[in-house]
Amino acid sequence: MNGALGEESPLQRMVRTTETEFWHDGVAVAELEDAMAHGAVGATSNPVFIFQELAREHRVWQKRARELRLEHPTWSIADVAWALYAEVARRAAEVLRPVHERENGREGYLSVQVDPTQYANPRAMIDQAVAFAGIADNVRVKLPVTKAGVEAIERATALGVNVTATVCFSVSQAIATAEAVERGLRARAVAGHDVAKMRPVCVVMIGRLDDWLRALVERDGIIVDPDIVNWAGVAVMKKVYRIFRERGYSARLLVAAFRNHYPWSQFIGGDLSVTITYPWQRRLNASRVEVRRRIDDPVDPAIIEALSQAFSDFRCAYTDDGLTMEEFDSFPPTVGTLRFFIKGYYDLLSLVTDFLLPNPELAPTAV
């Protein structure tokens, strides 16, 4: 991944010299192993990544899908898909096993996402979270910060599930997540369980907030300095980081959704994690961006003011109480991200359908 043989990469330097951790965003084994060689201590997955992995190793997973159908002849397409989903996750978790053991269970986790179509059904999400937690002892379960998702995060935490809250873009959602985790941990402790080794995480997908503001620029013909949009998610995340530190929340913060180097460079030195796709890892390790502490560098107040003046949705994301719980599901970045994950899930179902029922119209013609 790094240019010069034996030279320390920027990501390695960050891990060695600061509290900031980095995770690999994906489940491809070779890429995950390379990320770990550069200091990655965890990984994240979602239906899109699982679909991509099944498609990449098409023959391997088609064979496994057909074996599962023979073993379970009454299973639905979705049943087979979720079984493959769990197997891909189990394999990636096993790759992370050495980190998990080296760090005595503090790191080395794979985050596995629940069914995105169930974002409004807390019971379904909780049941799947408990099932996914059984894939391996170094699995976290990703739950969306929707109204129902906040309930699921609290109850799953109380049941002993290490959660990773995702589909989160605002200060309001991050605070709701942190408070839900605290309630869940207290309930579990009151029930007599040890919570000292639980490792809940709250993701803020900062690039997806930026994406939405760019879309508004085009849709509504808004004229702003083009670079200020690149600071929107950073501003939200830096505020969230400050609040979490001040209040002593248990959930660890994770920065996600890269569109430029800011989601990495602006958080170097923070006691948090950044999750990075393999292409972005390669770009960052080939860059000349200085590895130095920037977590305490404030976003220019003039940029925050300009964003607030131009975009009401930035105000909603940046203000502590900018969104009510009822508004989480309709916040445009939430809607867009749920649609992205749901499409990935249906692509996965379509691929598994092709595994089990290949289209005869595409078969070679008999001669």
C-alpha positions, 0 to 999 in steps of 0.5 A: 500500500505504501510507496517505498519498501519498508517506509512507514506509511502515514496511517502507520505513523498515525497509529504509532504516534496518536490515540487515533485508530483506523478501521478497514471499511470492507470485508475482502480478505486480502485488503483487510490483511493489508490494512491490518499490516498498516495498523487497522484494528477493526473493520466495518461491513454493510449489505453493499460490501457483502454483495460485492464480496459475493459477486467477486468470488462468484463461483465460490459463493454460488457453490456454497449457496447451492450446498445450503439449499440442499441442506435446507430445501425449504429455505427462502432466497432471503434465508440463503442470503442471510446465511451467506452474509453471516459466513462472509462476516465470520470469515472477516472476523476470523482475519481480525482474530489476532488483533482481538487476542493481542488487545485482550478483546478491546479491539479486533472487531468486525461490525455487521449490519442488520437488515436495512429494510427493518429500520422501523421495526425495533423487535426485528432489529433486536432479534437479528442483532442478538443472532449476529452477535453469535457469529463470533465473539469479535462481532459488533452489530450495526443498527441505524439511528432511526427512531426505532433504531435508538430503541433497538440500540438501547435494548440490544446493549442491555442484552449484551450486544456490542453495538455500532450505531450507523446512519448517523449524521447529526449532533442530535442523533449522536447524543440520542445514540450515546444516551441510549447506550448509557441506558442499556449499559445501566440496565445490563449492570443492574441485571448483574452483568459485567459491562466493563468489556463492552465496546459500543461505537457511534458512527458519524457518516460525515461525507454523506452530510456533505453529499446532501448539501452538494445536492442542495447546491445543485437542486436549489441553485445555491451559491456558496464558496465550494470548499465550505461544503467539505467542512460541514460533516467535519464541523458536526463531528468535531462538535460531537467529539467535544460533547462526548468528551465533556459528558464522558459517554461510553460509546466510542466515536467513529468517523466514516464516509470519505470524500476527501482527506478531511475525515482523516486529517482533521481528526488525527490525535483524537481518541476515536476511530476512522473507518477507511475504504481500501482505495482511500487507504491507498490514497492517504498512504501515497499522500503528503498530508502531514500526520499531525494532531488536528483534532483540537483545531476548530473549524473556522467560525466563518465557515460554520456561519456561512453553512448555517446561513445557506443550509437549514439542514446544516443547522438541523445537523449542527444544533444540539436539538436540531432534530427531534427523534421523530425527524430522524427517519425523514432527515434527507441524509438518513433517507438517502443512506437507507435507500443506498443500503436497501438497494445493496440488500436487494442487489444481494437477494438478486445475486443469490437468486442468480446463484440458485436459479440461473436465468435460462435465457442467458445459458449457452444455446444447444447446438 
